[in-house]
Amino acid sequence: MLAGTRSCGQLTIDASDETRHQTLQRSLTERERGGPHEQMRSKPARLRSTRSCEILHSSLEEPLAYYKSLEPVKPRWPSTWRRLHLNDGIRVRDCDTIVISARDSLGKTKQGLLRTSSGTVTYSSNHRVKVELDVQMLAQILGDGVPGGRHAWSPSRLEMEFTHRTGRPGAWAHYDVGIIPFMLLFPKTFDLFGPSHEHVRLTRKVGTTVLDNVEDALVRLARSREDGKIQHNL
């Protein structure tokens, strides 16, 4: 195939003739590992640029019109939200976009240690549900015992068993995180041991309850984007 062209079945498209929209759509589908790249803005926020009528979506509490403001849900600041604001007018909350404080810094005061935040973390409620379901399934598999008379599970074996039981890859595979960094986000639930984390087991030997807060895990994931290291202590 000649340079600068793309072939799809019997159709050959010159890359120089692509529009900007086609280039962006192609960049979303082309990826070496994992699923396609996610959109940065939520679906209602993207529809505001292409719709003049009221927008109806499952994540909206009420129809979104052009004169209304779209805001994310802030569960840690419940008293700051008002539906009718003097400057912003009528505000509509997008229940799929969640903003929380990091709570990742400790400062000394005269009364003791004070936990503060270095910033905020924004995530999708849909992504959080996926992560929570996958963590519960991993804990259930580890609680069922080690097959083959082994003394502990290996991360690769655990990932194969997860795919066998659920019939799908985990959230770590879809977003190209890796199962070992994914389990490191939950230090109270999973105990990875060995020089290179070759084995994994439940921290609590009795029961398969997930002991970590999913919001704390998402904060650890967001902080790891800065230096590539997962910090267990928040």
N, C-alpha and C positions, 0 to 999 in steps of 0.2 A: 504494500500500500504506500502511496506517495506521502511525503511529509506534508503536514498541514491539513490532512483530511481524516475524517472519521467514518468508519463503515459500520452499519447496523443492518444485518441481513443483506438485502439486495440494494439498500439505499446508501449512498456515499455522500457525506456532507463535508463541505470545505469549512475548516475551522475559522477561516478569516471571514466567512459570510454569516457567522452566528450573531444573533442579537445578544444584548446584555442579559435579557431574561433567559435565553437558552443556555448561556454560559453559566449563570447562577444555578439553574436547575441541574445542569450536568455536574457541577461541583458538589451538589448535595448527594448525588447518587454514586459518584466515584469515590471509593474508599478502600484502602488495602485490607483493613480488618474492621469488624464490627458493623453496625448498621449505618444508615445514612446520617449525615450531620443534622442536628436539630435546628429548628428555627429559633432565633434569639428572642423574638417577641411572641407573645401569645396570639392565638387565632383571632380573638376579637380586636386586638390592637392592629393586626395586619389588615383586617377587613375594613377598618376605618378609612384606609386610603383608597378603597375601591367601591365603597357603598355610600349612597346618599340617604338611604332609608334607615329605619331602625334595624339594629343587628340583634338577632336572636341566637343565643349559644347556651349550651348546657352549663358552662362555667359562670354565667352571668346571673346575678340575682334578679335583674329586671332588664327589659329591652334597652339597648344602648343607642341613643340618638346623637345627632351631631352636636347638640348643645349641652350634652352631659360629659362629665370628666370620668375617665377610666382609672381606677386605682387598684393596687394589689391588696391582698389581705395581710394585715400585720397583727398576728395573734398576741404578740407581747406588748402591744400598745393598743388595747381595746378601747380606751377612753379617748383616743385622739381622732377617731373616725366619726363624722357626722354626715348623714345623707345630704342634708341641705347646708351648704357653706356660703358665707357672705361673698367671698371672692371667687371660689371655684364653682359655685352654682350647685346643681344636682350632681352628686357623685355616685358612680356605680362601681361595685367591687367585683374584681375578677377572681373567683374562688380557686382558680387553677394556678395563680401566681402568688406565691407566699414569700414574704420578706420577714426575716428574723434577725435579731442581734447576735453577733458572734459569741459574746461572753467568753473570750479567750485570753483575757489579761487579768493579772492579779496585782493589786497595788497595796502598799502598806499605809495604814492610817492609824490614828491614835486609838481607835476602837478595835483594830485588828485588820485583817485582810479584806479588801474590797474588790469584788469581781466587776470588771468593766469590759467594754467591747472595743476592738480596733476597727470595726466596720460592720457591715450588714451582709447577709447571705440571701440571695434570691434563688428560689428553686421552684420546680413545678410540682403540684400536688400529685399529679399522675405519676411522675417519676418516683416520688416518695413511696407511693403504694407499691410500685414494682419492686423497689429495694426491700421494703418491709416483708413482702410475701416471699422473696427469694431468701432472705435471712432466716425466716421461720422454717422454710423447707430444708435449708442446710443444717440447721440445728436439729431438726427431726431426723434427718439421715444420720447425723453423728450420734444421736441418742439410741438408734436402733442396733448399735453394735458394729464391730469391725468384721468384714467378711474375710474368709480364707484363713482364719486363725492368726491374723496379724495383730500387732500390739497397738497400732494407730493408723488412722487414715492418712493418705497422702492427698495434697490438693488436687492433683490431676485425677486420681481415682474418685475423689469426691465430686469433681466436676462431671465426670462420666456418669456417675450414679444419679446426679441431679438431672442431667439430660435424659437419662433412661426413664426416670420416674415421671418427669413433667412433659417430656416430648418437645422441649424447646431449650435454647441456650439461656443462660442467666443474664441479668441486667449488666453484669461486669463484662460479658462478651459483646453485648449489643453496643455498649458505649466504650469498648476497647480499654477497659481498666485493668483486667486481669483478676483472677480469683484470689491470689495471695494479697495484693493491695486491698481488694474488696473486703476480705475478712479482717485485715488489720484495722479497718475502720471501726470494728466492734471488739475492742480489747477485753471487755468484761464478759463477752459471750464465747469467743474463740481463743484458744491458746495454741499458737503456732510455735513450734520448737524445732531445734536443729540448727546447724550452722547457716543454712540457707532456707529455713522454714520448710523443711522436707516433710514434716508431719503436722497434723492438726488434730485437736480434740476440744471437747467442751470444757470451759473453765469450771463450770459447776457440774459435778459428776451425777447429781440426781436431778432429773427433769430436763426438759428441752426449752425452757423459757428464754427468750431473748432478753438479756439484762441491760443492754445498751439502749439509749434513746436514739431514735432514728435521726432526729434533728441534730444531735451532737455528731453523729456520723457524717451528715451532710456538711457540717461546719468543718470537720477534719478534711473532708475531700476538697472543699473550697480552699482551705489554707495550703493543702499540698500542691496546688497549682503554682504557688509562688516559688517554692524551693525544691519541689519534687519529693519531699519527705512527709510522712504521715506522723503527726504528733498525737500521742495518746492522751496526754494530760491537757485538759481544757479548764 
